[in-house]
Amino acid sequence: MMLILRSMLPTLVAALTLSLSGPARADQPLKSALGLDMTQAAQVDAIEARYRQPFAAKRQQRNAELRQARRARIANDAAALARHEAAGEKLHQELRQIFHAKNDEIRAVLTASQRTRFEQQLALNREMKGSSRDAKDM
């Protein structure tokens, strides 16, 4: 029990800190979550808009590869499975690069205290992503 609580401590601290500055929702707009001024909000909106389409296109390609991998697994086609899993992993890495590049650009717009809240927001998003048993690697 103590080990579980100890592993959850960073998430709990991040959630508590975010709750002091407003609701701790993973999908809360960055403007309100980070207390951005109008100029910062416009810059962040432009950054997110620039990355939205490339990320969605790459995610769609990855999902198609994962579907093909599932079909290959059902068909017991080891060669196709290996090919589609490798392609899916390559696309996953490209998605991570896009995600990190976007976040790096956002960090450049933020003040030091906003960057701290941004990192806490990212930690909260990771904890809330998918099943609690899934590996969180984004």
Long-range contacts (C-beta under 8 A, 24 or more apart in sequence): 10-123, 11-123, 11-124, 11-127, 14-120, 14-121, 14-123, 14-124, 14-127, 15-124, 17-117, 17-120, 18-117, 18-120, 18-121, 18-124, 21-117, 24-124, 26-121, 26-124, 26-125, 26-128, 26-129, 28-121, 30-106, 30-118, 30-121, 33-117, 33-121, 34-110, 34-114, 34-117, 34-118, 34-121, 35-114, 35-117, 36-110, 36-114, 40-109, 40-110, 40-114, 43-109, 44-106, 44-109, 47-102, 47-105, 47-106, 47-109, 48-102, 48-106, 51-98, 51-101, 51-102, 54-98, 55-95, 55-98, 55-99, 55-102, 58-91, 58-94, 58-95, 58-98, 59-95, 61-91, 62-88, 62-91, 62-92, 62-95, 65-91, 95-138, 96-137, 96-138, 99-138
